[in-house]
Amino acid sequence: MTETLTATPEHLSLKQPEIDSFSGYRIEPVIDGLVKSSKLQLSSCLDVGCGTRPMKSWFHKFSKASTPSYIGAETDAEILAHLAQQGVDAINPFTTKRDLSSDLVLAMEVIEHIKPADSASFFEFCAQNTKKVFALTTPNFEYWQNLKATGDTTGCRWVPDHFKDFRPNSNNSHHHKQEMTPELVLSYLSVAFPKPHWEYRVYRAWPWSIADLAQNKNWSLYFKVFGLAWRVSEEESIDREEKIIKDK
């Protein structure tokens, strides 16, 4: 059992396991903890798949830059039009020729909408455009397989609301295509943001306690998975590379 974390800088120590737990339900405090502990300055943000709830307002308040830059990336023409009406600088990443590289790249509730076969290219796109920090959130499916409770969760009748959108063979961009778990997120991050040049961490987040009062059974479940990757300094990268060679 891993420690339940609050968002303070020391929780991003490299001594922490690569999969941990977080007691909150939003990823912003975790990003803030990373930025403070690493003394990072983030002046630009690319919000991939931002939908109709872009993170522009949060980033402008969060960034210490005098003129922070925010770009929302979307492929849905109606959503792009809606964002333009809101005054959001929004683009289609498949048609734009603009340089999208940013200090912070976000993918909030996006990866579950992408088919497994397309996931590698999605993470490659994110990695290519991340200068300093990448962050994602996604529903946690680890307690179910094929939409059925498994393992210690067997017998739990609670069904998360994202189940209704799980249609792996659908071509509708709003449907969920894969059952994300902490281990799967970690696997994707380790390939797209390889050590020693990057560090990454995955969190089980938004904890729930569910009780079957009739049968006196209790389950502790995490509704979300958070994933972060951040670029390490050149000096740290060299030290880690030397350690890897030495360990071999």
Disulfide bonds with the S-S distance in Angstrom:
none
